[in-house]
């Protein structure tokens, strides 16, 4: 089954404790991205990756890091989480970045609480 | 700048009623794409429809229909004979022709369908 898998689904942590949210897709997609969803703001893009070893900032990258060492994986790293990073996070992937060809498919989401 | 406005924060209807979710967008591009996604209580984002700016034909898929009007920059979504399973948050989104990178989401409309 084609899917985007995020782990964990739920995470409670404390300020300053480094964490990683994993994202994996099994569709051989080139393009992957991370979003955060906050009430009243919809989804906002954090980082995206056009292909292996190619990443770039989205609208709200501060406090986040990503890496793309393999095509299927695109982890989101919070080196020193803060309470304002409490949010619902989504990973998405599409065949390529060109929107004419592609629809983004989203993972199930990771709900993060930073105390 | 691109912007999507979903003015209805929450809508509540009784089963079998028809309901329309509004979406108004702003863009300077002549070519763009519009989307609707559904987020059921389980949290995942489910793709519903993508529409190219050159295709103003309305679309119907079962009980779902979409009305795209370029003249009013609107892409409204109607559910006919609503059901409890339609209860979800619905997001409208807008993207530039060439890339997924600048996809803009509206704040979402929470639809509750009561039995």
Interface residues (C-beta under 8 A of the other chain):
Chain A: X31 X33 X40 X41 X42 X43 X44 X45 X48 X56 X58 X88 X90 X92 X94 X97 X98 X99 X100 X102 X103 X104 X105 X106 X107 X108 X109 X111
Chain B: X4 X9 X33 X35 X37 X42 X43 X44 X45 X47 X50 X91 X93 X95 X96 X97 X98 X99 X100 X101 X102 X103 X104 X105 X106 X107 X108
